[in-house]
Amino acid sequence: MSGTPIQYRDGRWVVPDTPIIPFIEGDGTGPDIWRASRRVFDAAVRKTSGGKRAVEWREVVAGEKAFKATGNWLPEETLDVIRAHRVAIKGPLTTPVGGGIRSLNVALRQLLDLYACVRPVRWFKGVPAPVKEPGKLNVMIYRENIEDVYAGIEFQAESKEANDLIARLEALGKKVRAGSAIGIKPMSRFGSQRLVVKAIRYAIDAGRPSVTLVHKGNIMKFTEGAFRDWGYEVAKTQFGDRTITEADAAGGTGGGGRVIIKDRIADSMFQQLLLRPAEYSVLATPNLNGDYLSDACAAQVGGLGLAPGGNVGDGYAVYEATHGTAPKYAGLDKINPGSVILSGAMMFEELGWSEVSRAIVAGIEGAIAAGRVTYDLARQMPGATEVSTSTFADAIIEHLA
Ligand code: NAP
């Protein structure tokens, strides 16, 4: 079967039976993980469609592999192919040290305007976790992906630019210690609201009970505080009949089937997720809060080896491992491929192939329940058998629903 590109029309994906999906296998342990993941994806698509559907995977390069082949960490051709095919999946990439691109992942998100970083965090039965009841945490995190301190506007201490800005700030009546480094935190109504819209739309479509805006608006009133205000504003203007604020819901008869919009200050949110996880469902956060929160939540349910992620814009999406390249395990067929495999499940869900996504999740659940897991899980699961990356993929394939 020869493939056809996925299209995006009127806000919807148009997915052929044989979509072409570009992949970046990634550096370090990336090739081990990608080999295993691809087998799982192909088996799940074949099984759920009775052989009617198949993905044509098209390799594009980035990271070390690209640098060795082309002298460029992120070749323009890679971006062109992803743009043309709209949806891609990637393994972890080495961050180049010094000069040029500060992070390939950040560059990809900014160049393709993938403004929402989406991370589902849930517990898989049997996975060792540091809390007593990890199953109570089941959140979908929507993190703004482009703005905030990640916009990359920073000036070195004592540089001309930093000194000029300090002088300018002083003229505006703000005192900054001489010789300081300066970082800028831009946050816009446009950028914040399109993220919150995506989170609310997901909550409505998936029947989730609430969206919590997580901010540090008590301190940063005009950035983080505005994120909260813009969030409530867009909930009202765009989803007035489908949402209700927490305050209104408490004063009346509860949500009444509408999505409850609430907000929490970021530091308190870390406590809330540990102490009252069941009260949270969808989280919408500015960039930095979401970065911290995603990893903390992943740790709470058993670690990064099983934490998937997607970077989604309007008509473009790149799914990715949330962990790094773990270079010391490269080529050893040892590492847990779960993060890329579950990122693939997210991708198929987004494309409307929900049955593929469900099959993959059931496969992971089955492999874990059978106690056939990679070293990272096996070392904490009494009675489990440690298996290689590829054998873990075999176990997942055996348990595809
Ligand atoms: P890392 O690659 O995530 O690895 C740190 C440790 O986390 C590993 O030694 C391993 O712990 C555990 N780990 C990571 N992935 C795992 C998996 N799939 N299964 C089981 N355990 C896993 O972090 P790093 O060493 O700080 O970063 C290495 C490189 O990756 C750097 O160049 C960094 O910039 C880059 N990076 C890329 C991404 C990305 O592409 N999304 C994200 C983060 C970092 P044990 O040693 O305890 O087994």
Boltz pocket constraint, residues with backbone or C-beta under 6 A from the ligand:
constraints:
  - pocket:
      binder: B
      contacts: [[A, 91], [A, 92], [A, 93], [A, 94], [A, 95], [A, 105], [A, 304], [A, 305], [A, 320], [A, 321], [A, 322], [A, 323], [A, 324], [A, 325], [A, 326], [A, 327], [A, 335], [A, 336], [A, 337], [A, 338], [A, 339], [A, 376]]
      max_distance: 6.0
